[in-house]
Amino acid sequence: MDMFSRTFLPAAAETGLATQTVSRHMPIFRRCVGSGDAPILVTRCSRPDHQSGGEYLLLLTHRRLVVTRQSRVLHRLRLHLNAELRELSDVTWSPDPRSQSVELAATAIDGVRERFLIRTHHPKQVWQVDTLLNHAFRTRLRTPAERLVATIGEPPLTARRERRGPLLTPGVV
């Protein structure tokens, strides 16, 4: 069993999601998320700027944010958002323990501003969601260029200079 399969159901159970609901959305999540990526948060959410619509399910992993939508009438499942965390910009969230909710907003790579409202059952869960979002977005992985330490088979810069010999300036003997 891979990392995603082992951690998906426990993450969904923490937020009180029914196994039937999670099982319906699982094939879409499976296509979007790699087998080695562990879910941080699986929860229901709504879109405060869209009154009609249906039910949304949000999956946050260490690398991706995936949101699925289930229509109200025919209960069809559709992928709403599938983005790597580093592709999202201007990510903000505001926890509100009085209304027991957290509003998450992010701008996707296509420039569309997405807003989601995550409701919790208890005020303490608001702070748990806040901590999870902080972990995912504030302690983000650096870009691949920043993470590059060395390339295999390529000697360090100082070794390359020594092999070539000293730098010679024209006209100096």
HELIX and SHEET records of a PDB file:
HELIX    1   1 MET A    3  GLU A   14  1                                  12    
HELIX    2   2 THR A   19  CYS A   32  1                                  14    
HELIX    3   3 LEU A   85  GLU A   87  5                                   3    
HELIX    4   4 PRO A  123  PHE A  137  1                                  15    
HELIX    5   5 PRO A  144  ARG A  147  1                                   4    
HELIX    6   6 LEU A  157  ARG A  164  1                                   8    
SHEET    1   A 4 PRO A  39  CYS A  45  0                                        
SHEET    2   A 4 GLY A  54  THR A  61 -1                                        
SHEET    3   A 4 ARG A  64  SER A  71 -1                                        
SHEET    4   A 4 LEU A  77  GLU A  84 -1                                        
SHEET    1   B 3 SER A  89  ASP A  96  0                                        
SHEET    2   B 3 SER A 101  THR A 107 -1                                        
SHEET    3   B 3 ARG A 113  ARG A 119 -1                                        
END                                                                             
